Amino acid sequence: MRWLKVLSPLWLAATALGAVSRDENENIRSIALRTHSLKQPYLDSDVSSRWYDFGGDTIIRTDSYVRLTSDRPSQMGWLFSRVPLTATNWEITVEFKIHGKNQLYGDGFAMWLTKERAQPGPVFGHADEFEGLGIFFDTYKNHRPGVVFPYVMAMVGDGKTPYDKNNDGKDNEFAGCSARGLRTATVPTKFRLTYFQDKSMKMELQYKSEDEWTLCFETDQPPAVPSVTYLGFSAETGELSDNHDIISIDAKNLYISSTPSAGKSTPGGKGRKSAPKKKGGSWLGFFFKLMLVLMVLGGGYVGWTIYRSNNKRTHRF
């Protein structure tokens, strides 16, 4: 019927606007950081990456991975962003894989947010006494009783304090967690680090099952990361070895909406509920009511048309 054909587009439009309205009510918004993201094929047409440099023993297979170290002794490799990360609030999600053919393996890899970039050295392939934030994925236990490995640990470097490698960074630890099964997982292994300046920092891991994130650590007193830092990754092997692969990097700039939705709290702080909406204050609700009125009027018009047609036939015969 004509009135139904007219109302169908209106109904679809109202549905779409409803989805947009729900998105706009989300408290946290994000913008992709292309300058700090990386995915296949990793390299541009000139066999280099526009946004990342790499070195050491790093090799790149364009259809599969960036391999920081191969499963061979005494390897060291690194991958670092060319431009600094200046966002104050961000989220970095990384798919990685640690694997090898040996029953004994080591040493691990690290993610860096440091003031200096591409500084090779003895701390998971990076220079010691760094300034910034290091996240270590340590697979080999040196001397740390009571801790299950692999172990994921955050260290805040002041540019002067060395990493206590002999004790697996026990005295350097800002936060951390054991992740038994991380290396032998049957699903894609990922980590997600979310940071809000002066509000919160949270590390989550995916290794138990796909799309299931396990909280590693969370704090409402995050470390002070330098205002200008470079995002990087590095790995090393000693007598023991492993493949340390970076599959993809997804970086986002986060910001908090100026009009948070009701009942939601801002990260790292106590939530304040927004003022309740007034009844009838939504234009979408008004539009929906208008549609109902149009449907009623349309139904009345159809009924009247049928009645008039029947009436004509009655008079004719």
Disulfide bonds with the S-S distance in Angstrom:
Cys177-Cys216 2.01
